[in-house]
Amino acid sequence: MGFFEKLKKGIELKQNTPSHSMIQKTHEKISHLKKQLEITPDNSNLYLNLYRCYVELSDSPKKIECLKKITKLKPNDSYPLQQLADIYSNELDDMKQAKFFQDMANKIKKSF
């Protein structure tokens, strides 16, 4: 294990535990966004807002699902790809997938 990997493992990020009312509000917002997506399923901004809700809940599978949908709707946007790389690297410790998404994001960034 290299120095940076040891450092990464040694640092523990402290996060505030969300209150019950905040979690409930987030679930209500998710429900509202999903209803909106039924009407306008190609709205990438709705998926971005849904992604942010799942960030608040620390729901990695749902975050990934939203980001992949955004990527399909906005293939020239590097942001969702960068976020996917971060999730796979930092949350799921899947460096192969992280590299895949990072490489895709880098290609988009280079083309601009």
N, C-alpha and C positions, 0 to 999 in steps of 0.2 A: 504494500500500500504506500503510495507516494505521499509527499508532504501535504499537497493540497487536498488529497482525499482524506487524510487524517484530520486536517483542519476543518474540512467540510463536515465530517462525522462528529468532530468535537464541538462544533457550534450548534447550539440548540436555540432555534428561534422561538421567542415567547410570543404567543398570540393570546389576545383576550378571548375568553370563552364567551360565545354569543349568548345573550339572554334568551329566555323562553319566548318572550314577546317579539324579539328581533327575528328569531327563527320562524315564528308563526307568520310574521309580516312577510318574510322572504317566501314562504310557501304560498301565501296568498298572491304575491306578485308573480310567482312561477305559474300559478293557475291562470292568472289573467293573461300572461304572455302566451301561454299555450293556446288559449282561446283565440287570441289575436293571430297566432300562427296558422290556425285552422282556416282563417279568412284570407290571410296573405302569407302563404308558406314560403314565398321567395324573398321575404324581407330580412335581409342580413342584419339590420339594426335590432330587430326583435331577438334574433339568435344571440347577438352580442349582449343584449340586456339579460337574456336568459343565462348566458355563460357567467355573467357577473353575479347573478343570484347563486349559481352553483359554486362560485368561488367563495361566497360568504358561508356556504354550507360545507365547504371542503369536500365536495362530491366529484372526485376525479373522473369517474366514468362518464358522468353527465357533462362535465366540462369538455372532455374529449369529443363527445358526441356533438355538442354545439359548435366547437371549433372546426370540426370536419365539415359540418354543414356550411359554415361561413366560407371555408376554403372552396367548396364546390360553387357557392354563389358568387364569390369574389376571388377567382383564381389568381389574380395579379396582386393580391394583398398579402404582404409578408407577415403582418401582425398575427393572424391565427396560426400560421406555421411556426412562428417563433414561440408562441405560447405553448403549442403542442410539444415542441422540442424541450421547453422548460419543464413541462409536466412530466414527460417521459424521463427526463434526466433527474430532476429533483424530487419528484414524488414517487415515481414507480421504479427508479433505478434501472431503466431499460435504455442503455446507452446506444444500442443498435437503432431503436426507433427514434431516439433523440437525435442522433446523427442524420438519419433519413430526413426528418422534418427540418433540421437546421440547414442541411444542404439545399433543400427546396427553397427555404426562405432566402438563403444567400444568392441563389440563382435569380430570384425576383429582384433582390436589392441591386445586383450587378447590372440588371437590364435597364435600370432607370438612370 
